[in-house]
Amino acid sequence: MSGKFSSKRPLTDEEEAEIQAMIASDPDNPEITEEELKEFRPFREVFPDLAEAIDRKLGRPKAESPKKAISIRLDQEVIDRFKATGDGWQSRMNEALRKAVGL
């Protein structure tokens, strides 16, 4: 089907009919009927334990005092010096600022 149908122009009625016929003839992926669609339920309702396990694995645990994103202008040399220390340079910059203000 590559190249036969273009997304750069609208499909003709014949092309649309051909695509719909190909969809309808696919035995591995039949279209869902209205009756089947009415039986669908949310994932969290069907698999609550799995949903909870996924939630626990996604992202980091909530921090007690989360960091806040801000915009700040710094000299390029300062940024380059911290970046040169590798991954975690922003955390190291934060620690240097904390020391500078006595925290």
N, C-alpha and C positions, 0 to 999 in steps of 0.2 A: 504494500500500500504506500510505500515511501515515494513521495513526489507526485502521486496521482491526485491527491487532494491538497489544496493550498490554503493556508490560514490567511493568506494575503488578499483573498477575494471571497465573496459569499459563495456558498455551495449552490449548485443548480438543484432543482427538484429531483432530477435523476440521480445526482450524486448523493443527495440526502437519502433517497429511497434505497440506494445501494448500501450505504453505511448502515441504515436501519436493518436491512436484510442480513447483513453480516453479523450485526449484534444479535439479532433474533436466532441466528443459526449456530451460535457458539454454545456447544453442549457443556463447556466447563464454567460458563458464567451466564446462566439464564437470568432474564430480567425478573426483578422482584414484583410480585403481584401486590395489589392493594391490600388483600387479606393478610399476606405475609408482613407487609409494612405495618399494619395495625398491631401485630404481635410484638414488635420491637420494643425493648425496654432499655433504659440507660445502663451503660456498663457498670456503674457503681451500684446499681440496684441488683444486677444479676450476679456480680462478683464483688461483694463488699470487702471481703478479706483481701483479695488481690489488689483492689483499688487502694486500700489502706497501706498495704506493703509497698506499692509503687510510690505513693505519696511520701513515705518515710525515706525512700531511696533517692528521690529527686531533690537536687539542690543541697545546700548546706543547712545545718540546723540554724534556727533563728538565734542571732547574737543577742546577748543581754543589752549591749549598747551598740547598735548597728552604726556603721560608718555612713556618712552622708556625702553624696556626690556634689561637688561644687566646681566652679570654673575659676582658675587662678592663672595669672601670668607670671612665668618664671624665666630667668635667663636660660638661653639654650645650653650654655655650658653646664649649668646646674643639672638640667634634665639629662644631658649626655653623660655626666659623671654618675648619676644614679642608675641610668639604663645600662651603663657599662658593667655594673655589678651583677647583671643577669636577672632572671625571673625573680619576682618579689621586690623589685626596686621601689614600687609605690609604697609597700609596707615599710621598707627601710626609710623612705623619705618621711613617712608619717612618724616613725619612731624618732628620727632626727628632729622633727618639728616639736614633738612632745618634750624631748630633752631641752630644746631651746627655750620653751616656755615654762620649764620646771615641772612637768608632769611625770 
